[in-house]
Amino acid sequence: MVSNPVHGLPFLPGSSFRDPTKTAFHRSQTLGYRNGYAVVRRPTVGIGGDRLPVNQLSQAELDELANKAPVLTYGQPKQAPPAAFIPAHVAFDKKVFLESQGIELNPPEKMALDPYTELRKQPLRKYVTPSDFDQLKQFLTFDKQVLRFYAIWDDTDSMFGECRNYIIHYYLMDDTVEIREVHERNDGRDPFPLLMNRQRMPKVLVENAKNFPQCVLEISDQEVLEWYTAKDFIVGKPITILGRTFFIYDCDPFTRQYYKEKFGISDLPRIDVSKKEPPPVKQELPPYNGYGLVEDSAQNCFVLIPKAPKKDVMKMLMDDNKVLRYLAALDSPIPEDKDRRFVFSYFLASDMISIFEPPVRNSGIIGGKYLGRTKVVKPSSSVENPIYYGPTDFFIGAVIEVFGHRFIILDTDDYVLKYMKSNAAQYSPEALLSIQNRVQKREAPAPELENKQTKEDPGEQELEALIDTIQKQLKHHPCKDNIREAFQIYDKEASGYVDKEMFFKICDSLHLPVDDSLIKELIRVCSHGEDKINYSNFVRAFSNGPG
């Protein structure tokens, strides 16, 4: 309690003093009992025991004093002295309304707002009447009842976009939405089951909630004006969820029955959203560049890592080591080409052709391999559908065009004659007639000596030409005197043939160049069957004269 013991000082801040020795601050008792009745006692002291400066008269005494007139007791009051003179600067000190002086002021204006003061102001409270919707009743009524919709998301307009299928679940118990992905076998996607977890989806947000950080905070009713409900999901209409526009094309029977009973919508037909596959694009191969076979070059256009074309294994096994040989002449207007002769070898296992030109002394033309093994395309066929020469195209008198060069078949060996007779159904009458003429000429008397060279067997001509060429290249082999003796040691029956495996062992011991292309061709010509080699003709290539 604050006391002011010094009389005459105003009771203002700074003019009052506190007693530091005071310790009692209790309040006096004002209620009591007398003769069993509660009576009120007027306090004589205040808080802390200080005496109250109040009138201690009773109510009766106060009423008596109020009825007495002071004029009868004390007489007429004296006139009050005049007021003391107060200067104007004292009288009007700190006073500003100016109309008494004839000065007119502008009407009052609003005070400029203080940003900090406005920030500290509390917003007006909004009272929202609580909804009478019973969520417990909804939960108990629609528990385990789910609306199922089938929808698609068509994103084909964007780069690498596609049209994907989804299933939308709407849970009636709490109005939540779930979107599930539909996976197909070997679709190349990770098996994630959900595109969107089960949650309530806002349909319309408040104006100030457009920049609401939805990725880190949950949306409440304060940011949403309207939520998605069951009436927003209609078959045949699009719906936008999280920035994706889904088109609902079908629903399950329970959903159709619910919409019929709840909204009176009975017509919810399924919409066909399947897209017709475009016609397959015809794969066009680039122009053939002339290198290799057409089938081999085409493999580079089909797969990234090309593989060799499939071969007819049965044909390779049945026709292995079967070669058809023909003697041909070059059809050319150049006079020097008229006397040139070529040996065609047709390999039945692979349908490939090789051409060999027997060297002729003093002709000015280097003989040897003219064409390696390859398939030859007929000139009348196209690059897209090539037609290769087959065994039925080779007969006496036939014209064979090989990469722009025309050859005329002049003769065949005995094996070709036997092959054509055994497969007469495959050949044309013209080809069979040429065979009959060939047999008749062989049965006729021997021709003159100058025509002997053209009537010889083409296989023999090829052998003689190879031997002659190898003799020119190898000159005198250091082991030429021992080659025949080495083969004769292993030829117990003196048949002139040895096994192929033993043949290569002997050649390796004598250091013969079996890897040379001409030697390989000579070994092929001297081969007899699958496992025998005629060494008598082979050793002739390493000597100066006939064996």
C-alpha distance (Angstrom), angle and dihedral (degrees) to the residues before:
residue distance angle dihedral
M1 . . .
V2 3.77 . .
S3 3.82 116.1 .
N4 3.74 130.9 -174.4
P5 3.86 108.9 -151.5
V6 3.78 93.3 169.9
H7 3.79 107.5 84.9
G8 3.79 120.7 -144.7
L9 3.84 96.1 35.3
P10 3.81 118.9 113.4
F11 3.75 117.2 -111.7
L12 3.84 93.9 -113.6
P13 3.78 133.9 130.6
G14 3.76 108.4 -77.0
S15 3.83 94.0 22.3
S16 3.79 97.7 75.5
F17 3.79 128.1 77.7
R18 3.79 133.4 -152.1
D19 3.78 122.5 -137.7
P20 3.83 105.8 -127.3
T21 3.83 93.3 -165.6
K22 3.80 95.4 61.3
T23 3.81 113.3 107.3
A24 3.84 103.4 161.9
F25 3.80 115.9 84.5
H26 3.81 101.2 157.7
R27 3.76 124.0 134.3
S28 3.84 121.1 -117.1
Q29 3.77 119.3 -108.2
T30 3.84 112.1 -106.5
L31 3.82 100.8 174.6
G32 3.78 126.9 70.8
Y33 3.79 145.6 148.9
R34 3.78 127.0 -112.1
N35 3.82 122.0 -178.5
G36 3.80 87.7 -13.7
Y37 3.81 94.3 -53.0
A38 3.77 127.5 111.8
V39 3.78 111.7 -118.5
V40 3.82 132.7 -178.4
R41 3.76 118.9 -124.2
R42 3.79 121.5 -159.0
P43 3.80 109.5 -126.0
T44 3.76 116.2 -118.6
V45 3.77 96.6 -171.4
G46 3.74 130.8 42.5
I47 3.80 132.9 -139.9
G48 3.77 110.0 -40.9
G49 3.82 94.9 20.8
D50 3.85 97.5 -76.6
R51 3.74 114.4 148.0
L52 3.76 115.8 -107.7
P53 3.86 114.9 -121.3
V54 3.81 94.4 -139.2
N55 3.84 135.2 120.0
Q56 3.78 111.2 -84.9
L57 3.83 95.2 -162.3
S58 3.73 120.6 122.3
Q59 3.75 124.6 -114.6
A60 3.85 92.5 -104.3
E61 3.79 90.9 53.4
L62 3.72 91.7 48.6
D63 3.81 91.3 51.1
E64 3.81 91.2 50.4
L65 3.78 92.7 51.1
A66 3.78 91.2 48.8
N67 3.82 91.7 58.1
K68 3.83 95.2 53.2
A69 3.80 117.2 94.1
P70 3.80 112.6 -135.0
V71 3.83 91.6 -151.2
L72 3.85 91.7 66.9
T73 3.77 90.9 49.7
Y74 3.76 104.2 37.5
G75 3.84 102.8 18.5
Q76 3.78 129.5 -133.7
P77 3.79 114.0 -14.4
K78 3.77 117.1 -115.9
Q79 3.80 121.8 -110.5
A80 3.77 112.6 -93.0
P81 3.76 113.9 -115.3
P82 3.83 115.2 -105.0
A83 3.72 117.5 -88.0
A84 3.71 116.1 -91.9
F85 3.85 119.3 -102.1
I86 3.79 111.5 -93.5
P87 3.81 117.8 -166.0
A88 3.82 119.4 -126.6
H89 3.77 93.6 -116.9
V90 3.76 87.8 57.1
A91 3.77 96.6 41.8
F92 3.83 94.0 49.4
D93 3.73 97.5 36.1
K94 3.84 112.0 136.9
K95 3.83 91.7 1.9
V96 4.01 118.0 128.5
F97 3.94 115.2 169.7
L98 4.04 101.3 111.7
E99 3.82 106.4 -173.2
S100 3.85 91.2 99.6
Q101 3.78 87.2 65.1
G102 3.82 93.4 50.1
I103 3.77 95.9 -104.5
E104 3.80 115.8 136.9
L105 3.79 118.3 -152.5
N106 3.80 132.4 -160.1
P107 3.80 118.3 -97.8
P108 3.80 114.2 -86.9
E109 3.76 115.7 -84.2
K110 3.76 131.1 -150.3
M111 3.71 116.5 -92.8
A112 3.80 117.2 -112.7
L113 3.80 110.9 -98.9
D114 3.75 118.8 -112.4
P115 3.87 110.4 -135.7
Y116 3.75 92.7 -147.9
T117 3.80 93.0 49.5
E118 3.79 91.0 49.0
L119 3.79 90.3 49.7
R120 3.77 91.5 54.4
K121 3.78 93.3 52.8
Q122 3.78 113.7 106.8
P123 3.84 116.3 -122.1
L124 3.73 119.2 -112.5
R125 3.74 112.7 -91.4
K126 3.77 117.1 -116.0
Y127 3.75 117.2 -149.3
V128 3.82 113.9 -151.4
T129 3.73 118.1 -166.4
P130 3.82 107.5 -126.0
S131 3.79 115.0 -112.1
D132 3.76 119.1 -107.9
F133 3.85 90.3 -143.4
D134 3.78 110.6 126.2
Q135 3.82 109.4 -139.6
L136 3.79 91.9 -177.2
K137 3.79 90.2 57.4
Q138 3.80 90.3 49.8
F139 3.79 90.8 50.3
L140 3.80 93.7 49.3
T141 3.81 93.7 43.8
F142 3.83 100.5 45.4
D143 3.78 101.1 29.8
K144 3.84 111.6 143.3
Q145 3.81 91.6 6.1
V146 3.79 111.2 127.0
L147 3.80 131.0 175.0
R148 3.79 112.6 -139.5
F149 3.79 122.9 -156.3
Y150 3.79 130.0 -178.8
A151 3.80 113.9 -142.4
I152 3.79 142.1 166.2
W153 3.78 131.9 -143.8
D154 3.80 110.4 -148.0
D155 3.80 110.1 -159.1
T156 3.80 97.8 155.9
D157 3.81 92.4 119.6
S158 3.80 91.9 70.5
M159 3.77 125.8 69.5
F160 3.81 112.5 -78.9
G161 3.82 88.6 0.1
E162 3.77 123.9 148.5
C163 3.80 142.6 -177.7
R164 3.81 111.1 -99.9
N165 3.82 132.6 -176.7
Y166 3.82 124.4 -127.0
I167 3.81 138.9 177.6
I168 3.83 117.4 -135.8
H169 3.83 117.4 -156.8
Y170 3.80 120.2 -162.8
Y171 3.83 113.5 -166.8
L172 3.79 110.8 -149.1
M173 3.81 93.6 -162.9
D174 3.84 94.8 70.3
D175 3.85 105.3 2.6
T176 3.80 93.6 -111.9
V177 3.81 126.2 150.5
E178 3.80 130.5 -142.5
I179 3.83 128.5 -175.2
R180 3.80 119.4 -157.4
E181 3.79 128.3 -169.1
V182 3.79 122.1 -123.2
H183 3.80 112.3 -136.7
E184 3.77 126.5 -163.7
R185 3.75 129.3 -160.5
N186 3.80 113.9 -82.3
D187 3.81 92.2 1.1
G188 3.81 90.5 142.2
R189 3.83 95.5 -124.8
D190 3.77 131.9 120.0
P191 3.83 111.8 -102.5
F192 3.81 97.5 -109.7
P193 3.83 106.0 157.9
L194 3.81 100.1 -159.5
L195 3.76 134.4 51.2
M196 3.84 91.8 -178.4
N197 3.77 128.7 14.0
R198 3.78 121.0 -125.9
Q199 3.82 109.9 -77.6
R200 3.77 144.0 128.2
M201 3.78 112.7 -84.4
P202 3.83 120.8 -143.3
K203 3.78 115.5 -134.9
V204 3.83 101.4 -177.0
L205 3.80 123.3 19.7
V206 3.78 126.9 -159.1
E207 3.77 116.1 -98.5
N208 3.80 94.8 -107.4
A209 3.82 93.5 47.2
K210 3.82 97.1 66.8
N211 3.81 90.1 97.2
F212 3.79 93.1 43.4
P213 3.86 110.5 138.0
Q214 3.79 96.5 -118.8
C215 3.79 92.5 168.7
V216 3.80 93.1 67.1
L217 3.80 105.2 21.3
E218 3.77 132.3 51.2
I219 3.78 118.7 -117.2
S220 3.78 114.3 -118.4
D221 3.77 133.0 -169.0
Q222 3.81 90.2 -89.1
E223 3.83 91.9 68.0
V224 3.81 97.1 41.2
L225 3.77 128.2 72.2
E226 3.82 96.3 -178.7
W227 3.82 134.8 12.0
Y228 3.79 128.3 -151.6
T229 3.80 112.1 -93.6
A230 3.78 135.2 -176.5
K231 3.81 93.0 -89.5
D232 3.82 90.3 63.9
F233 3.83 92.3 64.8
I234 3.81 107.7 77.0
V235 3.80 126.9 160.6
G236 3.79 110.1 -111.7
K237 3.82 96.6 25.7
P238 3.81 130.3 96.1
I239 3.78 122.8 -120.7
T240 3.81 127.2 -165.4
I241 3.80 116.9 -139.6
L242 3.80 122.2 173.2
G243 3.79 92.0 -15.9
R244 3.81 95.2 -50.8
T245 3.77 121.7 109.9
F246 3.81 111.8 -141.2
F247 3.78 122.7 -168.0
I248 3.81 113.3 -146.4
Y249 3.79 110.2 -145.3
D250 3.83 103.6 164.9
C251 3.82 146.1 5.5
D252 3.80 137.9 -164.1
P253 3.88 125.0 -93.5
F254 3.84 93.7 -101.5
T255 3.80 90.5 56.2
R256 3.81 91.5 49.8
Q257 3.82 90.8 51.2
Y258 3.82 91.8 47.6
Y259 3.81 93.3 52.0
K260 3.79 90.4 47.7
E261 3.80 93.0 53.0
K262 3.81 98.9 35.9
F263 3.82 104.5 36.6
G264 3.80 102.5 14.0
I265 3.83 92.0 -117.9
S266 3.79 108.0 142.9
D267 3.81 101.3 158.8
L268 3.82 108.2 78.5
P269 3.82 104.7 141.3
R270 3.76 121.8 -179.1
I271 3.82 113.5 -103.2
D272 3.78 119.1 -139.9
V273 3.81 107.8 -127.2
S274 3.79 97.9 165.3
K275 3.75 113.0 126.1
K276 3.76 121.8 -140.0
E277 3.75 112.2 -116.1
P278 3.78 112.3 -114.7
P279 3.78 115.9 -113.9
P280 3.78 112.1 -87.7
V281 3.75 113.6 -93.4
K282 3.75 111.7 -116.1
Q283 3.76 108.8 -116.7
E284 3.75 108.9 -129.2
L285 3.77 118.9 -161.6
P286 3.79 119.7 -140.3
P287 3.80 117.4 -109.0
Y288 3.77 114.5 -73.6
N289 3.81 110.4 -101.3
G290 3.80 95.8 -157.3
Y291 3.81 97.3 -113.1
G292 3.77 117.7 122.5
L293 3.77 124.3 -26.7
V294 3.79 123.3 -33.4
E295 3.81 91.1 -121.0
D296 3.81 92.3 52.9
S297 3.81 93.2 48.2
A298 3.81 91.8 47.2
Q299 3.81 91.7 58.3
N300 3.82 89.3 70.6
C301 3.82 88.8 62.3
F302 3.81 96.1 50.0
V303 3.82 104.4 48.5
L304 3.79 136.9 16.1
I305 3.79 93.4 -122.5
P306 3.81 105.5 38.9
K307 3.77 121.5 -142.2
A308 3.77 129.8 -158.6
P309 3.82 114.4 -90.7
K310 3.76 115.2 -98.7
K311 3.78 115.1 -94.7
D312 3.77 130.4 -146.2
V313 3.79 98.8 -107.1
M314 3.80 94.6 -174.5
K315 3.78 91.2 53.1
M316 3.78 91.1 48.8
L317 3.80 91.1 51.9
M318 3.81 95.1 45.2
D319 3.82 96.9 44.8
D320 3.79 100.1 34.1
N321 3.86 112.8 143.9
K322 3.79 91.1 5.4
V323 3.80 110.0 134.4
L324 3.80 128.9 175.2
R325 3.83 113.2 -152.5
Y326 3.79 126.3 -160.8
L327 3.80 134.9 -179.7
A328 3.80 113.1 -133.4
A329 3.78 140.0 176.6
L330 3.79 127.5 -143.7
D331 3.81 113.5 -110.4
S332 3.81 99.5 -142.6
P333 3.83 135.0 140.2
I334 3.80 89.8 -136.0
P335 3.84 109.6 102.8
E336 3.82 93.3 -143.1
D337 3.86 90.5 60.6
K338 3.79 96.7 55.8
D339 3.80 95.2 82.5
R340 3.80 95.3 43.8
R341 3.81 115.7 112.4
F342 3.79 128.6 -162.6
V343 3.79 133.9 -165.3
F344 3.82 114.7 -140.3
S345 3.80 115.8 -156.3
Y346 3.81 115.3 -164.6
F347 3.83 113.8 -165.6
L348 3.79 109.8 -151.6
A349 3.83 94.4 -161.9
S350 3.81 95.0 62.0
D351 3.85 103.8 14.8
M352 3.80 88.7 -123.5
I353 3.78 127.9 143.2
S354 3.80 130.8 -146.3
I355 3.81 125.6 -173.1
F356 3.80 124.7 -152.5
E357 3.78 125.9 -173.6
P358 3.81 113.7 -153.4
P359 3.81 109.7 -134.0
V360 3.82 115.2 -113.4
R361 3.78 118.8 -156.9
N362 3.81 118.1 -116.6
S363 3.84 91.2 5.6
G364 3.78 95.5 116.3
I365 3.80 91.1 -129.8
I366 3.80 122.4 106.3
G367 3.76 109.0 -132.9
G368 3.76 129.2 -156.6
K369 3.80 134.0 91.2
Y370 3.80 109.2 7.4
L371 3.83 98.1 174.1
G372 3.78 130.6 8.1
R373 3.76 124.4 -136.4
T374 3.79 109.8 -62.0
K375 3.75 142.4 128.2
V376 3.79 115.1 -95.3
V377 3.81 119.7 -144.9
K378 3.75 120.8 -140.4
P379 3.80 113.2 -115.2
S380 3.81 92.7 -126.5
S381 3.84 94.2 59.5
S382 3.81 127.3 88.1
V383 3.78 128.6 -121.1
E384 3.82 92.4 -115.7
N385 3.84 92.5 53.1
P386 3.79 107.1 25.1
I387 3.81 118.8 -167.9
Y388 3.77 114.1 -156.1
Y389 3.78 128.8 -153.2
G390 3.79 112.8 -94.6
P391 3.82 133.8 -166.6
T392 3.82 90.9 -93.2
D393 3.82 90.1 62.8
F394 3.81 92.5 62.3
F395 3.78 117.2 81.0
I396 3.77 136.6 123.9
G397 3.78 108.9 -66.2
A398 3.82 95.8 17.0
V399 3.80 118.8 135.7
I400 3.84 114.6 -133.3
E401 3.79 119.1 -168.4
V402 3.79 113.3 -155.8
F403 3.81 115.1 -174.2
G404 3.79 93.5 -35.6
H405 3.82 97.0 -38.4
R406 3.80 119.5 108.7
F407 3.80 120.4 -143.4
I408 3.83 128.8 -173.6
I409 3.81 118.0 -147.7
L410 3.82 109.0 -126.9
D411 3.80 105.2 171.6
T412 3.82 145.4 -9.6
D413 3.80 136.6 -147.8
D414 3.79 125.5 -107.6
Y415 3.81 94.0 -97.4
V416 3.82 90.4 60.0
L417 3.78 90.1 52.9
K418 3.79 91.2 52.2
Y419 3.82 91.9 46.0
M420 3.80 92.5 51.1
K421 3.79 92.4 48.6
S422 3.82 92.2 50.3
N423 3.84 91.9 47.2
A424 3.80 99.3 36.6
A425 3.83 92.2 138.8
Q426 3.81 90.3 66.7
Y427 3.81 96.3 54.0
S428 3.78 130.2 76.6
P429 3.81 122.4 -114.3
E430 3.79 88.9 -108.0
A431 3.81 90.9 57.5
L432 3.81 92.8 47.4
L433 3.80 90.7 49.0
S434 3.80 90.1 54.5
I435 3.80 88.8 54.1
Q436 3.81 91.8 53.0
N437 3.79 90.7 50.8
R438 3.81 89.9 48.6
V439 3.82 91.9 53.0
Q440 3.80 92.2 46.9
K441 3.79 91.6 52.6
R442 3.81 90.9 50.7
E443 3.79 91.1 52.1
A444 3.80 90.6 49.8
P445 3.86 120.7 90.4
A446 3.78 117.7 -75.9
P447 3.80 113.6 -81.0
E448 3.77 125.0 -121.5
L449 3.74 121.8 -71.0
E450 3.81 96.5 -106.4
N451 3.79 91.1 59.1
K452 3.80 95.2 45.5
Q453 3.75 94.5 96.4
T454 3.81 94.0 58.8
K455 3.83 92.9 47.5
E456 3.79 96.5 53.1
D457 3.76 120.9 110.4
P458 3.84 109.0 -87.0
G459 3.80 90.2 -134.0
E460 3.80 91.2 56.9
Q461 3.80 90.6 47.7
E462 3.77 90.6 52.1
L463 3.83 91.2 49.4
E464 3.80 93.4 49.3
A465 3.79 91.4 47.2
L466 3.81 92.2 50.5
I467 3.78 92.8 48.5
D468 3.79 91.1 49.6
T469 3.84 92.6 49.3
I470 3.80 94.0 47.0
Q471 3.80 91.6 49.3
K472 3.78 89.7 54.7
Q473 3.80 93.8 49.9
L474 3.81 100.2 40.9
K475 3.83 96.8 37.1
H476 3.83 104.6 -177.7
H477 3.77 114.2 -1.2
P478 3.84 111.3 -150.3
C479 3.85 92.2 -127.2
K480 3.79 98.1 42.5
D481 3.82 94.0 117.7
N482 3.82 93.3 53.4
I483 3.83 100.2 42.2
R484 3.79 97.4 84.4
E485 3.81 92.7 42.4
A486 3.82 90.9 51.7
F487 3.81 91.2 54.6
Q488 3.81 93.6 43.5
I489 3.82 91.2 56.5
Y490 3.83 90.1 64.7
D491 3.82 94.2 38.7
K492 3.80 98.1 82.8
E493 3.80 94.1 170.2
A494 3.83 94.7 45.6
S495 3.80 90.5 -127.7
G496 3.79 95.1 141.0
Y497 3.85 91.9 -118.3
V498 3.82 132.4 99.0
D499 3.79 132.9 -177.3
K500 3.81 115.8 -84.5
E501 3.79 93.1 -123.0
M502 3.84 92.1 50.2
F503 3.81 89.5 44.8
F504 3.80 93.0 60.1
K505 3.81 92.0 44.6
I506 3.79 90.6 55.4
C507 3.81 91.5 46.6
D508 3.78 90.2 50.9
S509 3.83 92.2 50.4
L510 3.82 90.5 50.1
H511 3.85 92.3 45.4
L512 3.78 93.3 -123.5
P513 3.84 114.5 172.6
V514 3.79 96.7 -115.6
D515 3.84 90.8 158.8
D516 3.79 92.0 66.9
S517 3.81 113.4 108.6
L518 3.83 93.7 -127.9
I519 3.83 91.8 48.5
K520 3.81 89.8 50.3
E521 3.80 90.1 52.0
L522 3.82 90.4 48.1
I523 3.82 91.0 51.5
R524 3.80 89.5 50.7
V525 3.79 92.3 51.2
C526 3.82 91.6 46.8
S527 3.82 93.0 48.8
H528 3.79 115.6 115.3
G529 3.76 114.0 -163.1
E530 3.78 119.1 -38.9
D531 3.83 103.0 -50.5
K532 3.84 107.4 22.3
I533 3.81 131.9 82.6
N534 3.82 127.1 -167.8
Y535 3.80 101.4 -128.2
S536 3.80 92.8 178.9
N537 3.81 91.7 72.4
F538 3.81 91.9 36.9
V539 3.84 96.1 58.7
R540 3.82 90.8 50.5
A541 3.82 88.2 75.5
F542 3.84 89.9 64.1
S543 3.82 97.1 51.6
N544 3.77 133.9 67.3
G545 3.78 96.7 -127.7
P546 3.80 139.3 29.4
G547 3.77 117.8 -61.8
